[in-house]
Amino acid sequence: MAAENFVTTLCGIALSGGSKDVQRVAAGILSTIVVRPRCRDVVLTGSSLQAVLGVVLDSKMPEVYSQVLWAISYLPLCDEFVQLLLENNVIERMKQMMTEDHVVVQTQARATVVQLSANPQLRSRFIELGFLPLLVSRITTRDLSCCEASIHAMQTLSDTPILSANLLDLGVEVKLQEVLHKCLQNQQKPMLSSKSAAPVGHQKSQDGRQVCPDADCVPGSEGATCASDRNSSCGITRDLEAARSAALQLLCQLSRHAVQDQLSLLDDATVTMVIDCLASTDIRSIEEKRSAATLLRLWTGAERTRKLFLAHKGVELILRLIISTEDPIVMEQLAWCVGNIAQGEGSMEVETQLAECGAVDAVLYYSNSMHEPVRYRADWALGTLHGDTLKYNALLAIRSSEALGLPEHHCRHRESLRQKWGFRNVPGIDELVDPSKEKTTGPRVSRSPTNDLNCLAINQLHGAHYSDASSAEKLEVTEAPPGEKQALEPNRTSGQIARQHVYAEGPHG
């Protein structure tokens, strides 16, 4: 058989083979040939490509035409191929597939929209035919793979501010809330089961066996593992996790297209549900971490969403992401979040909370990053903080969190950061401070990598000269009992020390 006739023959078998099984096999072989560049360069010609499109248009078997549709989405989007798709009404056929009852066909049609939308002409045709309203109206969480494909297709087709506004008018927020609500429901189930199993875990710890209680695991940590098989995260299946990640990416795009005054287009319920969902889950995917960090940065840059963020313990969410990864994109966005909060609120009470939970230490750590965008954003964030906050943070770095009477969750976050970054491998640094040099009887803590940076920040503020982090003791601050913590906190009302080095830049860059 000649090479130019091979594909045409396969198409004929796929359309009207002797049995359904034969048609499925022919469609599988045809798809493999179309997908692989070496094969299609040999046997695929203009006439045979027309025959392949005929299978998509004329076949009555969902398993056949959905498989071939998937294959042609991998073809190079040259002008000749695009023209064939438009002339043969393949886009109209794809719209019919999206309304069929066969879930696999629906999913494949949505995934093909994402692939073919790389061509501006085809993307415009999708929009003209009303794919966006169709996607919004038919999105459901009954099949999570189809749900994820629908969200990705909506994201691809709404890549301009006008189309994003249209998508919001169509009620996409309600659909995304359904995805997040399903995540929250699945997250609550393992939480209840872990509480019921807590006494057992406590008994095992008393027996000396190694256990991994949930309270001691660092949420979102890349190194945190438990004995159980982690096929799902906090009760979330991988399909649901992928749908949640797609929802965050779409929300990022919608928020990015909206300028600060237009963020009110996003409903309060959506913002609250996203924060609650992220705060109660273990985010594993780096793409999802980037989406979450970007979304938080955008929301902390606007007053209404920032207030919601702080009211729902959003600072703890920032700390969870800080502990979970050192990806440069995530670090830059998180430093931006801290700067947005400090600059937007202008409150010593909020800045004190940032210092006590370890966020200021994290920004100091970022200011020494090897990545220039991270350093720049961390320096900007430090410039939005009051001088009193930096002095108080230096105190926290050289004194025990427990001795200062910090809340338990703040102590836990600071200890997680210390464990994550470790101590400098210098003689004497990773040991406890020499008791002979200590004038007080209270506990002291080991020096962490941010001790040097804390002293540097104080030195720049006062113009003093200290040789290294050990000079932090020259601050002459004695260990305080828990009851005296309030006297050591920065003045929440005076704000006498002006902010330093604040760049002329808005919260959104």
C-alpha positions in Angstrom: 0.0 0.0 0.0 1.3 3.4 -0.9 2.2 5.8 2.0 -0.3 8.4 0.7 -3.1 5.9 0.8 -2.4 4.5 4.3 -4.1 7.2 6.3 -7.1 7.3 4.0 -7.6 3.6 4.3 -7.4 3.8 8.1 -10.0 6.6 8.1 -12.3 4.5 6.1 -12.0 1.6 8.6 -12.5 4.0 11.5 -15.7 5.2 10.0 -17.2 2.0 8.7 -15.2 -1.0 9.9 -16.6 -4.5 10.3 -17.2 -4.0 14.0 -16.9 -1.4 16.7 -13.7 -3.0 18.1 -12.1 -2.7 14.6 -13.1 0.9 14.4 -11.7 1.7 17.8 -8.4 0.0 16.9 -8.2 1.9 13.6 -8.8 5.2 15.4 -6.1 4.3 17.9 -3.5 3.7 15.1 -4.6 6.8 13.3 -4.2 8.9 16.4 -0.7 7.5 17.0 0.3 8.4 13.5 -1.0 11.9 13.7 0.6 12.7 17.1 4.1 11.4 16.2 5.9 13.9 14.0 8.0 11.3 12.2 5.0 9.2 11.2 2.8 12.1 10.1 5.6 13.7 8.0 5.7 10.5 5.9 2.1 9.6 5.5 0.1 12.8 6.2 -0.7 14.8 3.1 -3.3 17.5 2.3 -5.9 14.9 1.1 -5.3 12.5 3.9 -5.6 15.3 6.5 -9.1 16.0 5.0 -9.9 12.4 5.5 -8.8 12.6 9.2 -11.1 15.6 9.7 -13.9 13.5 8.1 -13.6 11.0 11.0 -14.2 13.8 13.5 -17.2 15.2 11.5 -18.9 12.0 10.4 -18.1 9.2 13.0 -21.0 8.2 15.2 -18.8 6.5 17.9 -17.7 8.8 20.7 -14.6 6.6 21.4 -13.5 7.1 17.8 -14.1 10.8 17.0 -13.0 12.0 20.5 -9.7 10.1 20.1 -9.0 11.5 16.6 -10.0 15.0 17.8 -7.4 14.7 20.6 -4.8 13.7 18.0 -5.4 16.6 15.6 -5.0 19.1 18.4 -1.3 18.3 18.4 -0.8 19.2 14.7 1.2 22.3 14.0 -1.2 25.3 13.6 -0.1 26.4 10.2 -2.3 28.5 8.0 -3.3 25.6 5.8 -4.4 23.4 8.7 -6.3 26.3 10.4 -8.1 27.1 7.1 -9.1 23.4 6.8 -10.6 23.5 10.3 -12.6 26.6 9.6 -13.8 25.5 6.2 -14.9 22.0 7.4 -16.8 23.5 10.4 -14.7 21.5 12.9 -15.1 24.3 15.5 -18.9 24.0 15.2 -18.6 20.2 15.6 -16.5 20.7 18.8 -19.3 22.9 20.2 -21.7 20.0 19.7 -19.4 17.6 21.5 -19.3 19.9 24.5 -23.0 19.4 25.0 -23.0 15.6 24.6 -23.7 13.2 27.6 -20.5 11.3 27.0 -18.0 12.7 29.7 -14.9 11.7 27.8 -16.0 13.5 24.7 -16.8 16.7 26.8 -13.4 16.6 28.5 -11.6 16.0 25.2 -13.4 18.8 23.4 -12.5 21.3 26.3 -8.9 20.2 26.2 -8.8 20.7 22.5 -10.1 24.2 22.9 -7.0 25.0 25.0 -4.7 23.6 22.4 -6.2 25.2 19.3 -6.7 28.6 21.0 -2.9 29.2 20.5 -3.9 30.4 17.1 -5.6 33.8 17.2 -7.9 33.1 14.4 -9.3 29.9 16.0 -9.5 31.6 19.4 -11.6 34.4 17.9 -13.9 31.8 16.3 -14.3 30.1 19.7 -15.4 33.4 21.2 -17.7 34.2 18.3 -19.5 30.9 18.6 -20.2 31.5 22.3 -17.9 29.0 23.9 -17.5 31.0 27.1 -21.2 31.0 28.1 -21.4 27.4 27.2 -18.4 26.5 29.4 -19.7 28.4 32.4 -23.2 27.0 32.1 -22.1 23.4 31.9 -19.2 23.3 34.4 -19.9 20.8 37.2 -18.0 19.0 40.0 -19.6 15.7 39.2 -16.6 14.8 36.9 -13.5 16.6 38.1 -11.4 16.0 35.0 -14.0 17.6 32.9 -14.3 20.4 35.5 -10.6 21.0 35.3 -10.6 21.1 31.5 -13.5 23.6 31.5 -11.7 26.0 33.9 -8.5 25.8 31.7 -10.6 26.5 28.6 -12.2 29.5 30.3 -8.8 30.8 31.3 -7.5 30.5 27.8 -10.5 32.3 26.2 -10.7 35.1 28.7 -7.2 36.5 28.5 -8.2 40.1 28.2 -9.8 42.4 30.8 -13.0 42.8 28.8 -13.5 39.0 28.4 -12.7 38.5 32.1 -15.4 41.0 33.0 -17.8 39.1 30.7 -16.8 35.9 32.4 -17.6 37.4 35.8 -21.0 38.6 34.5 -21.8 35.1 33.4 -21.5 33.9 37.1 -18.2 32.1 37.0 -17.5 32.9 40.6 -20.4 30.7 41.7 -19.0 27.8 39.7 -15.5 28.3 41.3 -17.1 28.5 44.7 -18.6 25.0 44.1 -15.1 23.6 43.4 -13.6 25.2 46.6 -16.6 24.1 48.6 -16.0 20.5 47.5 -12.4 20.9 48.6 -13.4 22.1 52.0 -15.9 19.3 52.4 -13.2 16.7 51.7 -10.7 18.4 53.9 -13.0 18.3 56.9 -13.4 14.5 56.8 -9.8 13.6 57.6 -9.7 16.3 60.2 -12.5 14.7 62.1 -10.9 11.2 61.8 -7.6 12.6 63.0 -9.2 14.1 66.1 -10.9 10.8 67.0 -7.5 9.0 66.6 -5.6 11.5 68.7 -5.8 9.5 72.0 -4.3 6.5 70.2 -1.4 8.6 68.9 -0.8 10.0 72.3 -0.7 6.5 73.8 1.9 5.4 71.2 4.1 8.4 72.0 4.1 7.5 75.7 5.2 4.0 74.7 8.2 5.5 73.0 7.3 4.7 69.5 7.9 7.2 66.7 4.7 8.9 65.6 3.8 11.7 63.3 0.9 13.6 64.9 -0.8 16.2 62.7 -0.1 19.0 65.2 3.6 18.5 64.8 3.7 18.2 61.1 4.6 21.4 59.2 1.7 22.1 56.9 2.8 22.5 53.3 6.5 21.6 54.1 8.3 19.9 51.3 10.0 17.6 53.7 7.0 16.7 55.9 5.9 13.1 55.4 3.8 10.7 57.3 3.7 6.9 57.3 0.5 6.8 55.4 0.4 6.7 51.6 0.0 10.2 50.3 -2.0 9.6 47.2 -4.2 12.5 48.3 -3.5 15.6 50.3 -5.6 16.1 53.4 -8.3 13.9 51.9 -8.2 15.6 48.5 -7.9 13.3 45.5 -5.5 14.3 42.8 -8.4 15.1 40.5 -9.9 17.5 43.0 -6.4 19.0 43.7 -6.0 19.6 40.0 -9.4 21.3 39.7 -8.6 23.5 42.7 -5.3 24.5 41.1 -7.0 25.4 37.9 -9.6 27.4 39.8 -6.8 29.4 41.5 -5.1 30.1 38.2 -8.4 31.4 36.8 -8.9 33.6 39.9 -5.4 35.0 39.5 -6.1 35.9 35.9 -9.4 37.6 36.8 -7.8 39.5 39.7 -4.8 40.5 37.5 -7.1 42.0 34.9 -9.0 44.0 37.4 -7.3 47.2 38.5 -7.4 48.0 42.2 -10.8 49.8 42.1 -12.4 47.0 40.2 -11.5 44.2 42.6 -14.9 44.6 44.1 -16.1 42.6 41.2 -14.9 39.5 43.1 -17.5 38.6 45.6 -16.6 38.6 49.3 -17.7 35.0 49.5 -15.2 34.0 46.8 -12.3 35.7 48.6 -13.2 34.2 51.9 -13.7 30.7 50.6 -10.3 30.8 48.8 -8.5 31.9 51.9 -10.3 29.2 54.0 -9.6 26.5 51.4 -5.8 27.4 51.2 -5.5 27.7 55.0 -6.8 24.2 55.6 -4.9 22.3 52.9 -1.4 21.0 52.1 -0.4 22.5 48.8 2.1 20.2 47.0 2.2 21.5 43.4 4.6 24.3 42.8 2.3 25.7 40.2 -0.5 25.9 42.7 1.8 27.6 45.2 2.7 30.2 42.7 -0.9 30.8 41.9 -1.8 31.1 45.6 1.1 33.5 46.3 0.2 35.6 43.3 -3.5 35.7 44.3 -2.6 36.8 47.8 -0.3 39.5 46.5 -3.1 40.9 44.4 -5.6 40.8 47.2 -3.4 42.4 49.8 -2.9 45.3 47.4 -6.5 46.3 47.6 -8.1 47.6 50.8 -11.3 45.6 50.8 -9.7 42.2 50.0 -6.8 43.0 52.4 -9.2 43.5 55.2 -10.9 40.2 54.5 -7.5 38.5 54.2 -6.4 39.8 57.7 -9.8 39.0 59.3 -9.4 35.3 58.2 -5.9 34.9 59.6 -4.3 35.3 56.2 -0.9 36.1 57.8 -0.7 32.4 58.9 -1.4 31.4 55.3 1.6 33.5 54.2 3.8 31.7 56.8 2.6 28.3 55.6 3.7 29.2 52.1 7.0 30.6 53.3 7.7 27.4 55.1 6.7 25.2 52.2 9.0 26.3 49.5 11.9 28.5 48.4 10.8 28.9 44.8 11.9 32.3 43.6 8.5 33.3 42.2 6.7 32.3 45.4 9.3 34.1 47.5 9.0 37.3 45.5 5.2 37.3 45.7 5.2 36.6 49.5 7.6 39.4 50.2 5.3 41.6 48.1 2.4 40.5 50.3 4.1 41.5 53.5 5.0 44.9 52.0 1.4 45.4 50.8 0.1 44.6 54.3 2.5 46.9 56.1 2.1 49.8 53.6 -1.6 49.5 53.2 -2.5 49.1 56.9 0.1 51.5 58.4 -0.7 49.9 61.8 1.9 49.1 64.4 -0.4 46.3 65.7 -0.4 44.6 62.3 3.4 45.0 62.0 3.9 43.6 65.4 1.9 40.5 64.3 4.1 40.2 61.3 7.2 40.3 63.5 5.9 37.8 66.1 4.8 35.2 63.6 8.2 35.3 61.7 7.1 37.1 58.5 9.7 39.9 59.1 12.4 37.3 59.6 11.4 35.7 56.3 11.6 39.0 54.5 15.1 39.6 56.0 16.0 36.1 54.8 14.7 36.9 51.3 16.7 40.1 51.2 19.9 37.9 51.1 18.5 35.7 48.2 20.6 34.9 45.2 17.7 35.9 43.0 17.6 39.6 42.2 13.8 40.0 41.9 13.4 38.4 45.4 16.1 40.7 46.9 14.5 43.8 45.3 11.0 42.9 46.6 12.3 42.1 50.0 14.2 45.4 50.3 11.0 47.2 49.3 9.0 45.3 51.9 11.5 46.1 54.6 11.2 49.8 53.6 7.5 49.7 54.3 8.0 48.7 58.0 8.4 51.1 60.9 11.8 51.3 62.6 10.2 50.2 65.9 9.1 47.0 64.2 12.6 46.2 63.1 13.9 46.8 66.6 11.3 44.6 68.1 12.1 41.9 65.5 15.8 42.0 66.4 14.7 41.5 70.1 12.7 38.4 69.1 15.6 37.0 67.2 17.9 37.0 70.2 15.3 36.1 72.9 13.2 33.1 73.5 9.7 33.3 72.0 8.3 31.5 75.0 10.0 33.9 77.4 8.4 36.8 75.6 5.0 35.2 76.0 4.2 34.9 72.3 1.1 33.0 71.3 1.5 29.3 70.7 0.9 29.4 67.0 3.4 32.2 66.5 6.0 30.2 68.5 5.3 27.2 66.3 5.8 29.2 63.1 9.0 30.8 64.3 10.4 27.4 65.3 9.4 25.9 61.9 11.3 28.7 60.2 14.4 28.0 62.4 14.2 24.3 61.5 13.8 25.1 57.8 16.7 27.4 57.5 18.9 25.8 60.2 21.8 27.5 61.9 25.1 28.7 60.5 27.8 26.1 60.5 30.3 28.1 62.5 31.9 27.1 65.8 29.8 28.3 68.6 26.9 29.5 66.5 24.9 26.3 66.5 25.4 25.9 70.2 23.4 27.6 72.9 24.7 31.0 74.1 27.5 30.5 76.7 25.7 30.7 80.1 28.8 32.5 81.6 28.1 35.4 79.3 24.5 35.6 80.2 23.5 38.0 83.0 20.0 36.7 83.3 18.6 33.3 84.1 16.0 33.2 81.4 16.3 30.8 78.4 18.2 31.9 75.2 17.9 30.6 71.7 20.4 29.6 69.1 21.3 32.1 66.4 19.5 31.7 63.2 20.6 32.9 59.7 18.4 36.0 60.2 20.3 37.2 63.3 23.0 38.9 61.1 20.3 40.5 58.9 18.3 41.7 61.9 21.4 43.5 63.2 22.2 44.9 59.8 18.7 46.3 59.5 19.0 48.0 63.0 22.5 49.3 62.1 21.2 50.9 58.9 18.3 52.4 60.9 20.5 54.0 63.6 23.8 54.5 61.6 25.6 52.3 64.2 28.5 50.0 63.5 28.4 46.4 64.6 30.8 43.8 63.4 28.6 40.8 63.4 25.4 39.3 64.8 26.9 38.8 68.2 26.8 42.6 68.5 23.1 42.3 68.8 23.7 41.9 72.5 24.9 45.5 72.5 21.2 46.4 72.2 21.4 45.8 76.0 18.0 44.2 76.2 17.6 41.8 79.1 15.5 38.7 79.1 12.0 39.5 80.1 9.5 37.4 81.9 6.2 36.7 80.1 4.4 39.4 82.0 6.8 42.1 80.7 6.2 41.3 77.0 3.9 44.3 76.5 6.6 46.7 77.7 9.0 45.3 75.0 6.5 45.6 72.1 6.9 48.5 69.8 4.8 51.6 70.5 1.5 51.1 68.6 0.5 54.7 68.7 3.5 57.0 68.5 5.0 55.8 65.2 7.9 58.3 65.8 10.4 56.4 63.6 9.5 57.1 59.9 9.6 54.4 57.3 12.8 54.0 55.4 13.5 53.5 51.7 9.9 53.1 50.5 10.0 53.0 46.7 7.6 55.0 44.7 5.6 52.0 43.6 2.0 50.9 44.0 0.9 47.6 45.5 0.5 46.0 42.1 3.9 47.0 40.7 
